[in-house]
Amino acid sequence: MIAARAGIRLVQDRIAALRRAVVGEVEDTNRLIYHVLRGGVLVSVAVLLFGFILVGAKSAALPDHSVPPRSLIPQLVQFTPAGFLSLGVLVLIATPMVRVLLSLLSFAEDGDRTYVLMTGIVLVNLLISVFLLA
């Protein structure tokens, strides 16, 4: 009877340790995704705010169109408000795309083929909508 209780206790301890490890891993992935989302939004807001400051400093009107990504670097080098406003919007658009990519890598690491497939479809849809339909 005592050996059976000790065996049950050993199994319970191993299950508890496994549960703590799984919860810790999930929390680490969620924490990383949280920081990516938060950091992306903060960087985007900072770049947009800098663009608005440039609009005020140069006494220029707000741009009526965005700068194409191919022309963005020269605009940033020249410190044009349109360049920084466009960059801020691009960073804001890229933030959830990075989140989906991190989820895809996390599911692939776990070997969950169903979620890898679904997340891959979402990522492909996002990439098509941003790069081909823009």
N, CA and C atoms as an extended XYZ file, in Angstrom:
402
Properties=species:S:1:pos:R:3:atomname:S:1:resname:S:1:resid:I:1 pbc="F F F"
N         0.819       -1.180        0.000 N   MET     1
C         0.000        0.000        0.000 CA  MET     1
C         0.870        1.253        0.000 C   MET     1
N         1.936        1.235        0.793 N   ILE     2
C         2.818        2.399        0.873 CA  ILE     2
C         3.559        2.576       -0.449 C   ILE     2
N         3.975        1.489       -1.079 N   ALA     3
C         4.684        1.572       -2.354 CA  ALA     3
C         3.768        2.131       -3.446 C   ALA     3
N         2.504        1.773       -3.420 N   ALA     4
C         1.548        2.285       -4.412 CA  ALA     4
C         1.373        3.792       -4.242 C   ALA     4
N         1.278        4.255       -2.992 N   ARG     5
C         1.132        5.695       -2.737 CA  ARG     5
C         2.380        6.454       -3.185 C   ARG     5
N         3.543        5.859       -2.945 N   ALA     6
C         4.788        6.497       -3.368 CA  ALA     6
C         4.862        6.552       -4.895 C   ALA     6
N         4.414        5.503       -5.553 N   GLY     7
C         4.396        5.476       -7.017 CA  GLY     7
C         3.441        6.521       -7.576 C   GLY     7
N         2.261        6.633       -6.970 N   ILE     8
C         1.281        7.636       -7.407 CA  ILE     8
C         1.841        9.037       -7.196 C   ILE     8
N         2.484        9.243       -6.060 N   ARG     9
C         3.068       10.554       -5.760 CA  ARG     9
C         4.175       10.904       -6.764 C   ARG     9
N         4.983        9.919       -7.135 N   LEU    10
C         6.045       10.128       -8.107 CA  LEU    10
C         5.458       10.522       -9.464 C   LEU    10
N         4.395        9.831       -9.894 N   VAL    11
C         3.746       10.158      -11.161 CA  VAL    11
C         3.144       11.569      -11.096 C   VAL    11
N         2.516       11.919       -9.979 N   GLN    12
C         1.942       13.257       -9.825 CA  GLN    12
C         3.020       14.341       -9.877 C   GLN    12
N         4.153       14.072       -9.261 N   ASP    13
C         5.251       15.034       -9.291 CA  ASP    13
C         5.791       15.231      -10.712 C   ASP    13
N         5.907       14.137      -11.449 N   ARG    14
C         6.406       14.251      -12.828 CA  ARG    14
C         5.400       14.980      -13.724 C   ARG    14
N         4.127       14.730      -13.532 N   ILE    15
C         3.103       15.437      -14.301 CA  ILE    15
C         3.131       16.926      -13.973 C   ILE    15
N         3.282       17.253      -12.701 N   ALA    16
C         3.355       18.664      -12.299 CA  ALA    16
C         4.582       19.342      -12.898 C   ALA    16
N         5.719       18.651      -12.925 N   ALA    17
C         6.929       19.225      -13.508 CA  ALA    17
C         6.756       19.433      -15.012 C   ALA    17
N         6.137       18.470      -15.678 N   LEU    18
C         5.874       18.598      -17.108 CA  LEU    18
C         4.927       19.767      -17.380 C   LEU    18
N         3.898       19.899      -16.574 N   ARG    19
C         2.947       21.004      -16.728 CA  ARG    19
C         3.648       22.353      -16.554 C   ARG    19
N         4.519       22.462      -15.547 N   ARG    20
C         5.262       23.718      -15.330 CA  ARG    20
C         6.157       24.035      -16.519 C   ARG    20
N         6.789       23.016      -17.087 N   ALA    21
C         7.668       23.229      -18.240 CA  ALA    21
C         6.875       23.694      -19.455 C   ALA    21
N         5.728       23.069      -19.707 N   VAL    22
C         4.903       23.448      -20.857 CA  VAL    22
C         4.347       24.853      -20.672 C   VAL    22
N         3.848       25.166      -19.488 N   VAL    23
C         3.312       26.499      -19.219 CA  VAL    23
C         4.421       27.538      -19.341 C   VAL    23
N         5.612       27.226      -18.853 N   GLY    24
C         6.730       28.157      -18.966 CA  GLY    24
C         7.103       28.425      -20.410 C   GLY    24
N         7.094       27.376      -21.244 N   GLU    25
C         7.435       27.544      -22.661 CA  GLU    25
C         6.379       28.378      -23.386 C   GLU    25
N         5.116       28.112      -23.113 N   VAL    26
C         4.035       28.880      -23.732 CA  VAL    26
C         4.105       30.333      -23.283 C   VAL    26
N         4.378       30.553      -22.011 N   GLU    27
C         4.481       31.921      -21.508 CA  GLU    27
C         5.664       32.649      -22.151 C   GLU    27
N         6.780       31.943      -22.392 N   ASP    28
C         7.929       32.571      -23.048 CA  ASP    28
C         7.582       32.996      -24.476 C   ASP    28
N         6.893       32.139      -25.218 N   THR    29
C         6.492       32.479      -26.582 CA  THR    29
C         5.513       33.643      -26.571 C   THR    29
N         4.542       33.588      -25.669 N   ASN    30
C         3.576       34.674      -25.581 CA  ASN    30
C         4.247       35.976      -25.160 C   ASN    30
N         5.213       35.890      -24.283 N   ARG    31
C         5.934       37.082      -23.845 CA  ARG    31
C         6.726       37.681      -25.008 C   ARG    31
N         7.349       36.839      -25.818 N   LEU    32
C         8.082       37.320      -26.980 CA  LEU    32
C         7.136       38.007      -27.967 C   LEU    32
N         6.002       37.385      -28.233 N   ILE    33
C         5.022       37.978      -29.146 CA  ILE    33
C         4.507       39.292      -28.587 C   ILE    33
N         4.260       39.345      -27.287 N   TYR    34
C         3.825       40.592      -26.636 CA  TYR    34
C         4.851       41.698      -26.845 C   TYR    34
N         6.117       41.382      -26.653 N   HIS    35
C         7.160       42.397      -26.805 CA  HIS    35
C         7.312       42.837      -28.260 C   HIS    35
N         7.157       41.911      -29.191 N   VAL    36
C         7.232       42.272      -30.605 CA  VAL    36
C         6.086       43.215      -30.966 C   VAL    36
N         4.872       42.881      -30.546 N   LEU    37
C         3.725       43.737      -30.854 CA  LEU    37
C         3.862       45.106      -30.192 C   LEU    37
N         4.219       45.105      -28.946 N   ARG    38
C         4.357       46.369      -28.225 CA  ARG    38
C         5.496       47.210      -28.809 C   ARG    38
N         6.631       46.588      -29.059 N   GLY    39
C         7.769       47.303      -29.620 CA  GLY    39
C         7.463       47.860      -31.000 C   GLY    39
N         6.775       47.077      -31.836 N   GLY    40
C         6.422       47.548      -33.172 CA  GLY    40
C         5.516       48.764      -33.134 C   GLY    40
N         4.538       48.729      -32.241 N   VAL    41
C         3.629       49.871      -32.122 CA  VAL    41
C         4.379       51.088      -31.592 C   VAL    41
N         5.239       50.898      -30.605 N   LEU    42
C         5.984       52.034      -30.051 CA  LEU    42
C         6.929       52.649      -31.081 C   LEU    42
N         7.627       51.815      -31.842 N   VAL    43
C         8.527       52.332      -32.877 CA  VAL    43
C         7.716       53.062      -33.943 C   VAL    43
N         6.589       52.484      -34.330 N   SER    44
C         5.744       53.113      -35.335 CA  SER    44
C         5.245       54.477      -34.868 C   SER    44
N         4.776       54.544      -33.638 N   VAL    45
C         4.289       55.818      -33.104 CA  VAL    45
C         5.419       56.838      -33.036 C   VAL    45
N         6.600       56.400      -32.632 N   ALA    46
C         7.738       57.321      -32.541 CA  ALA    46
C         8.109       57.872      -33.923 C   ALA    46
N         8.138       57.013      -34.932 N   VAL    47
C         8.481       57.462      -36.284 CA  VAL    47
C         7.393       58.389      -36.829 C   VAL    47
N         6.127       58.035      -36.595 N   LEU    48
C         5.033       58.901      -37.037 CA  LEU    48
C         5.089       60.257      -36.338 C   LEU    48
N         5.354       60.240      -35.047 N   LEU    49
C         5.451       61.488      -34.296 CA  LEU    49
C         6.596       62.351      -34.835 C   LEU    49
N         7.730       61.728      -35.148 N   PHE    50
C         8.846       62.466      -35.726 CA  PHE    50
C         8.448       63.060      -37.074 C   PHE    50
N         7.681       62.318      -37.865 N   GLY    51
C         7.197       62.839      -39.141 CA  GLY    51
C         6.298       64.052      -38.957 C   GLY    51
N         5.421       63.995      -37.950 N   PHE    52
C         4.555       65.143      -37.678 CA  PHE    52
C         5.358       66.338      -37.164 C   PHE    52
N         6.391       66.066      -36.391 N   ILE    53
C         7.266       67.161      -35.925 CA  ILE    53
C         7.961       67.805      -37.120 C   ILE    53
N         8.404       66.987      -38.078 N   LEU    54
C         9.018       67.545      -39.283 CA  LEU    54
C         8.026       68.389      -40.083 C   LEU    54
N         6.769       67.956      -40.133 N   VAL    55
C         5.747       68.747      -40.826 CA  VAL    55
C         5.638       70.118      -40.171 C   VAL    55
N         5.609       70.151      -38.849 N   GLY    56
C         5.514       71.421      -38.137 CA  GLY    56
C         6.770       72.257      -38.270 C   GLY    56
N         7.929       71.618      -38.218 N   ALA    57
C         9.194       72.364      -38.279 CA  ALA    57
C         9.436       72.956      -39.669 C   ALA    57
N         9.017       72.241      -40.693 N   LYS    58
C         9.237       72.727      -42.059 CA  LYS    58
C         8.057       73.552      -42.570 C   LYS    58
N         7.051       73.726      -41.715 N   SER    59
C         5.835       74.462      -42.109 CA  SER    59
C         5.281       73.938      -43.427 C   SER    59
N         5.280       72.634      -43.558 N   ALA    60
C         4.796       72.002      -44.780 CA  ALA    60
C         3.408       71.420      -44.540 C   ALA    60
N         2.687       71.209      -45.607 N   ALA    61
C         1.381       70.561      -45.507 CA  ALA    61
C         1.586       69.055      -45.346 C   ALA    61
N         0.591       68.412      -44.789 N   LEU    62
C         0.655       66.956      -44.682 CA  LEU    62
C         0.645       66.352      -46.086 C   LEU    62
N         1.434       65.329      -46.309 N   PRO    63
C         1.467       64.723      -47.649 CA  PRO    63
C         0.118       64.088      -47.976 C   PRO    63
N        -0.261       64.163      -49.224 N   ASP    64
C        -1.543       63.592      -49.638 CA  ASP    64
C        -1.415       62.172      -50.179 C   ASP    64
N        -0.202       61.658      -50.260 N   HIS    65
C         0.018       60.277      -50.689 CA  HIS    65
C         1.248       59.720      -49.964 C   HIS    65
N         1.313       58.397      -49.958 N   SER    66
C         2.451       57.770      -49.288 CA  SER    66
C         3.622       57.633      -50.255 C   SER    66
N         4.777       57.463      -49.691 N   VAL    67
C         5.989       57.274      -50.483 CA  VAL    67
C         6.123       55.784      -50.778 C   VAL    67
N         6.340       55.403      -52.043 N   PRO    68
C         6.531       53.981      -52.339 CA  PRO    68
C         7.773       53.442      -51.619 C   PRO    68
N         7.739       52.182      -51.202 N   PRO    69
C         8.884       51.618      -50.481 CA  PRO    69
C        10.206       51.722      -51.232 C   PRO    69
N        10.173       51.677      -52.568 N   ARG    70
C        11.414       51.786      -53.342 CA  ARG    70
C        12.049       53.169      -53.208 C   ARG    70
N        11.231       54.185      -52.984 N   SER    71
C        11.725       55.570      -52.890 CA  SER    71
C        11.868       56.044      -51.452 C   SER    71
N        11.706       55.144      -50.511 N   LEU    72
C        11.648       55.543      -49.106 CA  LEU    72
C        13.008       55.991      -48.567 C   LEU    72
N        14.069       55.287      -48.896 N   ILE    73
C        15.388       55.609      -48.329 CA  ILE    73
C        15.850       57.017      -48.712 C   ILE    73
N        15.760       57.422      -49.978 N   PRO    74
C        16.149       58.811      -50.283 CA  PRO    74
C        15.298       59.845      -49.530 C   PRO    74
N        14.026       59.540      -49.334 N   GLN    75
C        13.153       60.457      -48.597 CA  GLN    75
C        13.576       60.549      -47.130 C   GLN    75
N        13.993       59.437      -46.567 N   LEU    76
C        14.435       59.435      -45.168 CA  LEU    76
C        15.757       60.179      -45.014 C   LEU    76
N        16.652       60.012      -45.982 N   VAL    77
C        17.946       60.693      -45.937 CA  VAL    77
C        17.749       62.209      -46.019 C   VAL    77
N        16.760       62.646      -46.798 N   GLN    78
C        16.473       64.067      -46.952 CA  GLN    78
C        15.594       64.612      -45.824 C   GLN    78
N        15.210       63.774      -44.886 N   PHE    79
C        14.357       64.151      -43.754 CA  PHE    79
C        13.049       64.795      -44.209 C   PHE    79
N        12.397       64.170      -45.174 N   THR    80
C        11.101       64.674      -45.603 CA  THR    80
C        10.022       64.097      -44.695 C   THR    80
N         9.008       64.894      -44.358 N   PRO    81
C         7.923       64.376      -43.519 CA  PRO    81
C         7.218       63.183      -44.151 C   PRO    81
N         7.030       63.223      -45.471 N   ALA    82
C         6.337       62.118      -46.142 CA  ALA    82
C         7.094       60.800      -45.964 C   ALA    82
N         8.416       60.854      -45.993 N   GLY    83
C         9.210       59.635      -45.813 CA  GLY    83
C         9.024       59.022      -44.443 C   GLY    83
N         9.054       59.858      -43.401 N   PHE    84
C         8.920       59.327      -42.046 CA  PHE    84
C         7.494       58.889      -41.748 C   PHE    84
N         6.515       59.601      -42.292 N   LEU    85
C         5.125       59.171      -42.096 CA  LEU    85
C         4.869       57.844      -42.796 C   LEU    85
N         5.407       57.671      -43.986 N   SER    86
C         5.251       56.404      -44.705 CA  SER    86
C         5.978       55.266      -43.988 C   SER    86
N         7.167       55.556      -43.467 N   LEU    87
C         7.900       54.531      -42.716 CA  LEU    87
C         7.135       54.113      -41.464 C   LEU    87
N         6.546       55.069      -40.768 N   GLY    88
C         5.764       54.739      -39.575 CA  GLY    88
C         4.590       53.833      -39.887 C   GLY    88
N         3.922       54.100      -41.002 N   VAL    89
C         2.793       53.255      -41.405 CA  VAL    89
C         3.295       51.862      -41.809 C   VAL    89
N         4.417       51.797      -42.517 N   LEU    90
C         4.968       50.495      -42.904 CA  LEU    90
C         5.366       49.660      -41.687 C   LEU    90
N         5.956       50.310      -40.690 N   VAL    91
C         6.321       49.581      -39.465 CA  VAL    91
C         5.055       49.077      -38.774 C   VAL    91
N         4.017       49.889      -38.769 N   LEU    92
C         2.757       49.475      -38.153 CA  LEU    92
C         2.136       48.295      -38.896 C   LEU    92
N         2.242       48.288      -40.213 N   ILE    93
C         1.720       47.170      -41.004 CA  ILE    93
C         2.574       45.920      -40.803 C   ILE    93
N         3.882       46.082      -40.684 N   ALA    94
C         4.784       44.931      -40.553 CA  ALA    94
C         4.691       44.261      -39.188 C   ALA    94
N         4.243       44.994      -38.168 N   THR    95
C         4.217       44.443      -36.812 CA  THR    95
C         3.355       43.179      -36.701 C   THR    95
N         2.094       43.177      -37.149 N   PRO    96
C         1.335       41.919      -37.055 CA  PRO    96
C         1.866       40.824      -37.976 C   PRO    96
N         2.530       41.232      -39.069 N   MET    97
C         3.111       40.214      -39.940 CA  MET    97
C         4.236       39.469      -39.219 C   MET    97
N         5.024       40.192      -38.452 N   VAL    98
C         6.090       39.563      -37.668 CA  VAL    98
C         5.485       38.651      -36.605 C   VAL    98
N         4.376       39.068      -36.027 N   ARG    99
C         3.689       38.248      -35.019 CA  ARG    99
C         3.229       36.927      -35.631 C   ARG    99
N         2.664       36.982      -36.834 N   VAL   100
C         2.214       35.767      -37.510 CA  VAL   100
C         3.418       34.883      -37.836 C   VAL   100
N         4.516       35.481      -38.258 N   LEU   101
C         5.725       34.711      -38.545 CA  LEU   101
C         6.250       34.018      -37.285 C   LEU   101
N         6.256       34.731      -36.157 N   LEU   102
C         6.698       34.111      -34.899 CA  LEU   102
C         5.779       32.964      -34.496 C   LEU   102
N         4.485       33.129      -34.702 N   SER   103
C         3.550       32.042      -34.407 CA  SER   103
C         3.821       30.843      -35.301 C   SER   103
N         4.084       31.101      -36.574 N   LEU   104
C         4.394       30.023      -37.503 CA  LEU   104
C         5.627       29.251      -37.048 C   LEU   104
N         6.679       29.972      -36.662 N   LEU   105
C         7.897       29.311      -36.186 CA  LEU   105
C         7.650       28.542      -34.897 C   LEU   105
N         6.832       29.087      -34.022 N   SER   106
C         6.518       28.406      -32.769 CA  SER   106
C         5.754       27.109      -33.022 C   SER   106
N         4.763       27.167      -33.919 N   PHE   107
C         4.003       25.952      -34.246 CA  PHE   107
C         4.883       24.923      -34.943 C   PHE   107
N         5.788       25.383      -35.802 N   ALA   108
C         6.693       24.456      -36.487 CA  ALA   108
C         7.624       23.778      -35.488 C   ALA   108
N         8.083       24.544      -34.511 N   GLU   109
C         8.958       23.966      -33.479 CA  GLU   109
C         8.228       22.913      -32.653 C   GLU   109
N         6.939       23.154      -32.413 N   ASP   110
C         6.130       22.195      -31.651 CA  ASP   110
C         5.706       20.999      -32.494 C   ASP   110
N         5.872       21.098      -33.823 N   GLY   111
C         5.489       20.003      -34.703 CA  GLY   111
C         3.996       19.933      -34.959 C   GLY   111
N         3.288       21.029      -34.788 N   ASP   112
C         1.840       21.070      -34.983 CA  ASP   112
C         1.546       21.439      -36.433 C   ASP   112
N         1.376       20.429      -37.269 N   ARG   113
C         1.235       20.647      -38.711 CA  ARG   113
C        -0.032       21.419      -39.078 C   ARG   113
N        -1.114       21.177      -38.374 N   THR   114
C        -2.370       21.859      -38.688 CA  THR   114
C        -2.224       23.362      -38.513 C   THR   114
N        -1.669       23.782      -37.383 N   TYR   115
C        -1.510       25.205      -37.130 CA  TYR   115
C        -0.419       25.824      -37.996 C   TYR   115
N         0.589       25.045      -38.347 N   VAL   116
C         1.604       25.550      -39.274 CA  VAL   116
C         0.943       25.856      -40.619 C   VAL   116
N         0.102       24.956      -41.082 N   LEU   117
C        -0.583       25.159      -42.357 CA  LEU   117
C        -1.501       26.381      -42.306 C   LEU   117
N        -2.316       26.475      -41.264 N   MET   118
C        -3.245       27.609      -41.156 CA  MET   118
C        -2.502       28.937      -41.012 C   MET   118
N        -1.456       28.962      -40.193 N   THR   119
C        -0.686       30.190      -39.994 CA  THR   119
C         0.080       30.538      -41.264 C   THR   119
N         0.558       29.535      -41.976 N   GLY   120
C         1.228       29.784      -43.251 CA  GLY   120
C         0.288       30.413      -44.265 C   GLY   120
N        -0.957       29.951      -44.301 N   ILE   121
C        -1.954       30.532      -45.206 CA  ILE   121
C        -2.212       31.991      -44.840 C   ILE   121
N        -2.333       32.269      -43.551 N   VAL   122
C        -2.546       33.653      -43.109 CA  VAL   122
C        -1.357       34.521      -43.502 C   VAL   122
N        -0.137       34.019      -43.301 N   LEU   123
C         1.056       34.792      -43.639 CA  LEU   123
C         1.139       35.056      -45.147 C   LEU   123
N         0.842       34.057      -45.954 N   VAL   124
C         0.859       34.243      -47.404 CA  VAL   124
C        -0.190       35.273      -47.813 C   VAL   124
N        -1.378       35.219      -47.216 N   ASN   125
C        -2.410       36.217      -47.518 CA  ASN   125
C        -1.944       37.618      -47.154 C   ASN   125
N        -1.316       37.766      -46.009 N   LEU   126
C        -0.810       39.082      -45.608 CA  LEU   126
C         0.254       39.580      -46.574 C   LEU   126
N         1.185       38.704      -46.938 N   LEU   127
C         2.250       39.105      -47.852 CA  LEU   127
C         1.703       39.487      -49.228 C   LEU   127
N         0.738       38.721      -49.725 N   ILE   128
C         0.135       39.047      -51.017 CA  ILE   128
C        -0.577       40.386      -50.946 C   ILE   128
N        -1.313       40.613      -49.874 N   SER   129
C        -2.063       41.869      -49.772 CA  SER   129
C        -1.147       43.068      -49.638 C   SER   129
N        -0.022       42.915      -48.985 N   VAL   130
C         0.878       44.042      -48.792 CA  VAL   130
C         1.742       44.302      -50.032 C   VAL   130
N         2.312       43.246      -50.599 N   PHE   131
C         3.293       43.450      -51.674 CA  PHE   131
C         2.690       43.438      -53.075 C   PHE   131
N         1.702       42.616      -53.320 N   LEU   132
C         1.183       42.548      -54.674 CA  LEU   132
C        -0.013       43.469      -54.898 C   LEU   132
N        -0.811       43.669      -53.887 N   LEU   133
C        -2.016       44.477      -54.065 CA  LEU   133
C        -1.832       45.920      -53.635 C   LEU   133
N        -0.654       46.274      -53.138 N   ALA   134
C        -0.435       47.633      -52.646 CA  ALA   134
C        -0.335       48.630      -53.780 C   ALA   134
